[in-house]
Amino acid sequence: MEKRYSEYTEYELRQEISQLGEKARKAEQLGIVNEYAVLERKMVLAKAYLLNPDHFKPGEVYEIEGDPGRYFKIDYLNGVFAWGVRIDEPHKEEALPISLLKQSESM
């Protein structure tokens, strides 16, 4: 039975991220787009468990990693997921792993 990322040690998470990165590179080279996307998402989730959710505050706005110029306002946190809305879509609530959020210099 596989362990959940929440049960991994920091070392195990870093190993997992490294292995997923290698698999993702291979999938990309082979043109297996779906597998690449799944592996990228797994890496984002594993990276979220390396971060401290207390560093992300409800009511604050963060830039979305990999999506320049798009911003996300946190309403609340649940584990390593930030629930809220994209600034340009204020009526559509969603959850993003905290590893996708970065402090914005411009807002």
N, C-alpha and C positions, 0 to 999 in steps of 0.2 A: 504494500500500500504506500502510495506517495505521500510525502509530508506537504503540508501547506507552507507557503512562503512565510507566514506568520510564525511558524515553528523553526525556521532556519536560523542558524547563527549568522553573524555578519560575514564570517569567512565563507560559509556555504552559499550565502546570497551572492557574494562576489564571484565565486566559482561558477554558479549557475548563470549569472549574467555573461560571464566570459564564454561559457559553452554555448549559450543561446546566440551570442554575437557571431561565433564561428559558424554555427548552423545557418544563421540568417545570411551570412556572406555567401555560403555555398548555395543556398536556395536562390539568392539573387543572381549568382553567376550562371546557375542552371535555368534561370527564367521561370522558376516556380513561384509566381507572384503571391498566391494564396498562402503558401507555407511561410514565405518571407513575412507577410503581414502578421500572421499569427505569432511568429517568433519575435517580431518587433514589439507586439503588444505584451507578450510575456516578459520581455526585458524591461519595459516601462513599469509593469506591475512589480517585478522583483526590485527594481531601483526604488520604488516608493517605500518599500519596507526598510530601506537603509536610511530614510529620512525621519526626522522627528515631526509628527503632526502638530506639535505645539508651536512650531515655527510658522505655521499658517493660521491666519486670523480671520474669522468671520467678519464680513463687511469690507474686507480689503480686496483690492483688484490686482490681479496678476496677469502677466503676459503668458500666453499658451506656447509652450516649447514646441518648436517645429511649425508654428503657424504665426509668423511675424505680423504684427499689427492687429492681432485678435486678442481680446482680453476677457478674463473670467472673474466674476465677482463671487466670492464664497459666501453662502448663506450659513452653512454649518458643515462640520466634519463628522465622518463616521469611519473610524479606523484610518486607513491611508487614502480614503476617498474624500474629496472636497465636493460637496453638493452646492450647486448654485446655477448661475446663468452666464452665458456669453453676453457681453455688453451689447452687441448688435442683435441679439435675440433674447430680449428680456422676459419673454413669456414662455420660454422653453427651458425648464429645469433639467439639469443633467448632472452626472457625477463624473469627475475626472480623477485619476490617480494623482496624488500630490507631486509626483515626479515630473508631471507635465506642466507644472506651474513654476514660473520664475518671477522674481521681484522685478517690476517694471520701473525703468528709469524715467519714462516719459509721463507717467500718470501719478 
